[in-house]
Structure formats: structure tokens, C-alpha cells
Amino acid sequence: MSLEYCDSFNTYSNNTQLARRYTVGCNFQIGSPGPGGVGQFVSGVGDGGAYMNVFVTPRNEYYLGFDLKSSDNSHGLNFLQILTAAGAVICSISNASAINTTFGNSASGLMVNGTWYQIHIYIKRSATVGILTVKIDGVTVLNLTGLNTGATDIGLIRLVPAFGWGNLLSMLSNFWVLNTLGSHSNTWPVGRMKVQALYPAADGTYTAWTPNSGSTHYNRVNQAQADDDTTYNAAITSGDKDCYGIGALPGSPAHIHGVMVTAIVRKDDVDSKNLQVFTKSGSTETFGSNISVPLGYLSSTTNGTAAILHGDDPNTGAEWTQTNVNALEVGVKVTL
């Protein structure tokens, strides 16, 4: 596996929906358009205190990136922190026309207000040979080596899209994290990275759940932002499965670094209820761990822990092709 986490920020309509997936401090707002005039971004609301925690498997090195735009970079507030799993800060990164970090700064004048930039970061944790490299739109602007970045592995990425002084100081979109494992997607990505949200577009192989209206299943759960009790599929019997074909991946991507599947779920009584998110690629079905379903709506992907994350196509054992992504079915299964 190489892809460890990703989020487009296109699947939320408000702070309440965002908080289903993340531990957050302060409030956030979802805005649009995102990079290229499409999609959404996330930014803090209120002066300071806004953060989103993404816990990752403790490792000594990671590649990560996102799109970033500032409306006022004169204050130099943090937009990202890299921490241990216990919350000790390894490195803070801010933008004030330069990339400013705990260990050193880039040249100034590299970023102007009102423009989207793609930021790529590599960090290696070591007490003696630590590395921090930052690229802006594919160009290396900071390359620091021989650092003391600590003796404890990276375990937490904290997004800090700040608001202050009446301005959206930083807006973030298309966030991703790659580890250095696997046969691909384990080093600097080439070209522009995008996290593409895809939604159910057809009924799949299994249709054991019951739509709240009509007989079609996928259109109960194909909204870009969940509409909760307005449209849904429901089931109570252990073993019942419902799955859906997904919309086609647009464009012609050079590489597909991975596929992550998320469901929004709740139960409507006091009895314990579990489910699994699953995928069907060709003849191969893959099931995530049991999820204890709460009374209130919750995302099956929380704080960096994905219900299902495929770095490779499980049906072929190789990197995803666009054809196989387009043929993928995703769904849920009652297990208790």
C-alpha cells in the first residue's frame, strides 16, 4: 500500500458533516469553487483555533500534499503541522508569500494572494539525518537535510486552514498522504494530484437493503453531500448486502494512486448494530472491519482510518486502471 489517506472536501455541506469524519477544533466552513474553478475547499471560521486531525500509521517518512490558496498571507499563520501520534509537534509550516517552517524558510515572493498552488511535502523523521523538502507546483523551493526532526515517528497530520482579521487566510483542497511502501505511488508524484469524489450511479450486484422510496437503490445514496433521512437504504438482517456501480472517473489520469470508500450510516433503535463497507472488483469482494453503527449519522472513515482503502486493484494485485475503477462496485453489509 502507498496511498494512506485522501479527501477532496467535496462531500461536505457544513461543519457538522465535516465533524462526522474529523476531530476538529473551532469551526470550519466549506466554500467553492476549488482549484480550477471546480469542487470545494475547507477553511476555518473565527480567529484562530481551527484544526483538523488526520491520524496516520506511525512511520518515519511520508509524502503529502494539497492545494492551497490564501487571501491574505501577510500574517504567516500555520496551515499544516506534522506531529507524533501523541501530539508532539515535529514540524509546523506556514505561508507568508514564502514557505516558512520550523527548520527553515524558502525564498519570499513565491506565492501571491488569490491563486491556487499545489504544495507537495516530504518529511523524514530522524534525530540526525532528518529531511524536509517542499515543492510548489512541482518546483522544489525548500530542501533541508541533516535535520533533527526527532526520535518519534510521524503519526498525525494536522490541517490548520486559518481564518482571521476578517479574511480566509488559507483554503485547502485535494489533500492526500502517501507512505513509501508498495510498488508505485511511493515517492514524489509527477504532475498535478487530484482527489476525485465518485458517487453511486447504478444498482449493483446486491440489492438486499430497502430504499425509503421507490425500487431503485443507488439514487437513495448518490448525493454529493449526504441528505441524511431524506433519501436512504435500510436493512436489519445480518448478511444483507447492498452495492452500487460508481460514476466514471473523468479525464485520463496517468496514475491512479488508490481508491478509498466511505459510507454515512446510522441506526434507528437501541439494539447494537454492525456493518462492513465492501468493494467488488471483478469477482473479488473485499470487506472492511466491523463498524459499530451509532444512533447519529457518522462517517465510516474517521481521522485518517479508512473503512476500505485499496492502493492496488484487489482483483489484479496491480495498480488501478481507469477501466477497472469505472467497473468497481461499492457497498455495505449488515453483520449484526
C-alpha positions in Angstrom: 0.0 0.0 0.0 1.2 3.5 -0.7 -1.9 5.8 -0.5 -2.7 6.1 3.2 -5.4 8.9 3.2 -7.1 11.4 0.9 -10.0 13.8 0.9 -11.4 16.1 -1.8 -13.5 18.1 0.7 -16.3 17.9 -1.9 -18.6 15.7 0.2 -19.5 18.2 2.9 -22.0 20.9 3.0 -21.3 22.3 6.5 -19.2 22.0 9.6 -21.5 19.4 11.2 -20.9 17.0 8.3 -17.1 17.7 8.4 -17.1 16.8 12.1 -18.5 13.3 11.3 -15.1 12.5 9.8 -12.6 14.5 11.7 -11.8 15.6 15.3 -11.9 19.3 14.8 -11.1 22.4 16.8 -13.2 25.5 16.4 -15.5 25.7 13.3 -14.9 25.4 9.6 -16.7 26.4 6.5 -17.0 24.7 3.2 -16.6 27.0 0.2 -16.4 26.9 -3.6 -15.0 26.9 -6.1 -11.9 24.9 -5.5 -8.8 24.7 -7.7 -9.5 25.1 -11.4 -12.9 26.6 -10.7 -14.5 23.3 -9.6 -15.1 21.4 -6.4 -14.9 22.8 -2.9 -12.4 23.9 -0.3 -12.3 24.0 3.5 -11.3 26.9 5.7 -11.5 27.9 9.3 -14.2 30.2 10.8 -13.3 32.6 13.6 -9.9 34.0 14.6 -7.5 31.0 15.3 -8.2 27.7 16.9 -9.3 25.8 13.7 -7.7 22.4 13.1 -8.5 19.0 11.6 -6.7 15.9 12.8 -5.7 13.1 10.4 -4.1 10.2 12.2 -1.8 8.0 10.1 0.2 4.8 10.8 3.3 5.8 12.7 6.2 5.8 10.2 9.5 7.7 9.9 8.7 9.2 6.5 5.7 10.4 4.4 4.9 12.3 1.2 1.8 14.5 1.4 0.2 17.3 -0.4 -2.8 19.6 -1.1 -4.0 22.6 -3.0 -3.6 25.9 -1.1 -4.9 29.4 -1.7 -4.5 32.5 0.6 -6.5 35.7 0.5 -4.1 37.4 3.0 -0.7 35.9 3.5 0.8 38.8 5.5 0.2 37.2 8.9 2.1 34.0 8.3 -0.2 31.6 10.2 0.4 27.9 10.2 -1.6 25.9 7.6 -0.1 22.5 8.5 1.5 20.7 11.4 3.2 17.3 11.4 3.2 15.6 14.7 3.7 12.4 16.6 0.7 10.2 17.4 0.8 11.6 20.9 0.5 15.2 19.6 4.1 16.4 19.9 4.9 18.8 17.1 7.7 17.7 14.7 7.3 20.5 12.2 5.0 23.5 11.6 4.6 25.0 8.1 3.1 28.4 7.3 2.7 30.8 4.4 3.7 34.4 4.2 4.5 34.6 0.5 7.3 32.2 1.4 7.1 28.7 2.9 8.1 29.1 6.5 8.9 26.0 8.6 10.2 25.0 12.0 13.6 24.2 10.3 14.0 26.9 7.7 12.2 29.0 5.1 12.0 29.3 1.3 12.7 32.4 -0.7 10.0 35.0 -0.4 7.6 36.1 -3.1 6.8 32.6 -4.3 3.0 32.7 -3.5 0.6 35.6 -4.2 -2.9 36.1 -2.7 -5.9 34.7 -4.6 -4.0 32.0 -6.5 -4.3 28.2 -6.1 -0.9 26.4 -5.7 -0.3 22.7 -5.3 2.0 22.0 -2.3 4.0 18.7 -2.1 5.9 17.9 1.1 8.4 15.1 2.0 9.4 14.6 5.6 11.8 12.1 7.1 11.9 11.7 10.8 15.4 11.3 12.3 17.4 12.8 15.2 20.4 13.2 12.9 19.6 12.8 9.2 16.0 14.2 9.0 14.8 15.7 5.7 12.2 18.3 4.9 11.5 19.1 1.2 8.7 21.3 -0.1 7.6 21.8 -3.7 5.2 24.4 -5.1 3.6 23.4 -8.4 6.3 20.7 -8.9 9.3 23.1 -8.3 11.5 22.4 -5.2 11.5 25.6 -3.1 12.9 24.2 0.1 15.3 21.2 0.6 16.7 20.8 4.1 18.8 17.8 5.1 20.7 16.7 8.2 17.9 17.8 10.5 17.0 16.7 14.0 13.3 16.0 13.3 13.0 13.9 16.5 13.2 10.3 17.5 9.4 9.5 17.5 7.6 8.6 14.3 5.1 10.7 12.4 1.6 9.7 13.5 -0.6 12.8 12.9 -1.1 15.4 10.2 -3.0 18.5 11.4 -4.6 20.7 8.8 -4.9 24.3 10.0 -6.8 26.3 7.3 -6.9 29.6 9.2 -9.4 32.4 9.3 -8.5 35.7 10.9 -8.7 39.5 10.6 -11.9 39.1 8.5 -10.1 37.0 5.9 -9.9 33.4 4.7 -6.2 33.3 5.4 -5.8 29.8 3.9 -8.1 27.5 1.9 -7.3 23.8 1.4 -8.4 21.2 -1.1 -7.3 17.8 -2.6 -5.5 16.5 0.5 -3.5 13.3 0.2 -0.9 11.2 2.1 1.4 8.6 0.6 3.7 6.3 2.5 6.9 4.8 0.9 5.6 1.2 0.7 4.3 -0.7 -2.3 5.4 -0.8 -5.9 4.1 2.6 -7.0 2.9 5.9 -5.6 5.7 5.7 -3.0 7.8 8.8 -4.0 7.2 12.3 -5.4 4.1 12.2 -7.7 4.6 13.6 -11.2 2.1 16.2 -12.4 -0.9 17.6 -10.6 -2.6 15.4 -8.0 -6.4 15.4 -7.6 -8.7 13.6 -5.2 -11.8 12.8 -7.2 -15.0 12.1 -5.4 -17.2 9.5 -7.3 -20.8 8.6 -6.3 -23.2 5.7 -6.9 -24.6 5.7 -10.4 -26.3 2.4 -10.8 -27.6 -0.5 -8.8 -25.0 -3.2 -8.3 -24.9 -7.0 -7.9 -26.6 -7.0 -4.4 -29.8 -5.2 -3.6 -30.9 -6.7 -0.3 -31.5 -3.4 1.5 -34.8 -1.5 1.2 -35.0 2.0 -0.4 -37.0 4.5 1.6 -38.9 5.3 -1.6 -39.3 3.5 -4.9 -37.4 0.5 -6.0 -34.1 2.0 -7.2 -31.3 1.8 -4.7 -28.4 3.9 -5.9 -30.4 7.2 -6.1 -31.0 7.0 -2.4 -27.3 7.4 -1.7 -25.8 9.3 -4.7 -25.8 12.8 -3.3 -22.5 14.7 -3.3 -23.3 15.8 0.3 -25.4 13.4 2.4 -29.0 14.4 2.8 -29.4 12.1 5.9 -33.0 11.0 6.4 -34.3 12.4 3.2 -33.1 9.5 1.0 -31.5 6.3 2.2 -31.4 2.5 2.0 -32.1 0.5 5.2 -31.6 -3.1 6.4 -31.7 -5.1 9.7 -30.9 -8.7 8.8 -27.3 -9.9 9.2 -25.8 -10.8 5.9 -27.8 -8.4 3.8 -25.7 -6.6 1.2 -26.4 -3.6 -1.0 -23.9 -2.3 -3.5 -23.7 0.2 -6.4 -21.8 0.9 -9.5 -20.0 4.3 -9.4 -19.7 7.2 -11.8 -16.9 7.1 -14.4 -13.6 8.6 -13.4 -13.2 11.8 -15.6 -10.2 12.6 -17.8 -7.3 10.3 -18.5 -5.2 10.1 -15.3 -1.6 9.0 -15.8 -1.7 7.1 -12.4 -4.5 6.1 -10.0 -2.8 6.1 -6.6 -5.6 4.3 -4.8 -9.3 4.1 -4.0 -10.9 4.9 -0.7 -14.6 4.1 0.1 -16.7 5.9 2.7 -20.3 5.5 3.9 -22.5 7.7 6.0 -24.5 5.5 8.4 -26.8 5.5 11.5 -29.1 3.1 13.3 -32.7 4.0 14.5 -33.1 1.8 17.6 -31.2 1.0 20.8 -30.0 -2.5 19.7 -26.4 -3.0 18.8 -25.8 -3.0 15.0 -22.7 -3.5 13.0 -21.9 -3.2 9.3 -19.0 -3.6 6.9 -18.1 -1.4 3.9 -17.1 -3.6 1.0 -15.9 -3.4 -2.6 -16.5 -5.7 -5.6 -13.8 -5.5 -8.3 -14.4 -8.2 -10.9 -15.1 -11.3 -9.0 -13.1 -10.2 -5.9 -15.1 -8.9 -2.9 -13.2 -7.2 -0.1 -14.7 -6.3 3.3 -13.6 -3.8 5.8 -13.6 -4.3 9.6 -16.9 -4.3 11.5 -18.2 -0.8 12.2 -20.4 -0.2 15.3 -23.2 1.9 13.9 -24.2 4.9 16.1 -27.6 6.5 16.6 -26.5 9.7 14.9 -25.0 9.8 11.4 -21.3 9.1 11.3 -18.7 8.6 8.6 -17.2 5.2 8.3 -13.9 7.0 7.6 -12.7 8.9 10.6 -9.4 10.7 11.4 -7.4 9.0 8.8 -8.8 5.5 9.3 -10.5 4.4 6.1 -13.2 1.8 6.0 -11.8 0.5 2.8 -8.6 1.7 1.1 -7.1 -0.1 -1.9 -3.7 1.0 -3.0 -3.9 -1.7 -5.8 -6.8 -3.3 -7.5 -7.6 -6.3 -5.3 -8.8 -8.3 -8.4 -5.5 -8.0 -10.2 -2.9 -7.1 -7.5 -1.6 -4.3 -9.7 -2.1 -0.6 -9.9 -5.6 0.5 -10.7 -6.6 1.1 -14.3 -9.3 3.7 -15.2 -11.3 0.9 -16.8 -11.3 -1.2 -13.5 -12.1 1.8 -11.4 -15.1 2.6 -13.6 -16.3 -1.0 -13.2 -15.9 -1.1 -9.4 -18.9 -1.7 -7.2 -19.0 -0.3 -3.6 -21.5 -1.2 -0.9 -22.4 -2.1 2.7 -23.2 -5.4 4.5 -25.1 -5.9 7.8 -23.0 -8.1 10.2 -25.0 -7.9 13.4 
